[in-house]
Amino acid sequence: MTLDPLTYLALTCRRIFLRDHVVSVQIGAHDFEKEQAQRVIFNVELFVPYHHSTPKADQLAEVVDYDFVRKVIASRVRLGHVELQETLCDELASSLLAHPQVQAVRLSSCKPDVYPDCQGVGVEVFRMKEQSL
């Protein structure tokens, strides 16, 4: 029996997540956004196969460390201004997916301070490595 990719991930992977990670980012296409950094809220889910995320000796080295996600975001932010959340999310998803233990990534960014009449504006991406099911 062949499983669809999302079912396969749900059955074979542990979901590691970082929720509501707030970072000051130089981002925006509008002139008013280019005056100063603004808050961006990141939510990240990494799908790691159980055989890469089930510790045998209860050691951090046996799993994907949450600090990895924070470091990838911080490294990209240090590179400077980005116009679009789409660009930022695509770059971050690619970097996270490059980790050898990560099978798939779901990542969203939200700018909560752009408009006074809504909680935020954002983008979400989902990427996965090619795999024969």
Summary of the structure (lengths in Angstrom):
residues: 133
radius of gyration: 16.4
end to end distance: 9.2
largest distance: 55.0
contacts: 357
relative contact order: 0.22
helix: 32%
strand: 32%
